Amino acid sequence: MLSEEYAMLEVGESKIIQAQLKSDWVENDAKFIWESKDQENLTITPMDDSSITIKAIKPGVTHIQVKEQLSGKTKEMKIRVVEK
């Protein structure tokens, strides 16, 4: 469901994360809800219905969760932010 399951970023670094459902029975226009478990470590900026940009702002470990609205399926991604 996510383009990656783990990421390590340096403070100030950004990364694009994409979500997609692989099941044939789900419509292609799936909409996702993104949530950060700890908003002190990174920011989330939506790009479109299926992708976000995350930016590391403070060292630490956090998780982001994505939920597909229609099916209710969720997936979590671990993110480690380190000093430059």
Secondary structure, 3 states (H helix, E strand, C coil): CECCCEEEEECCCEEEEEECCCCCCCCCCCCEEEEECCCCCEEEEECCCCEEEEEECCCEEEEEEEEECCCCCEEEEEEEEECC
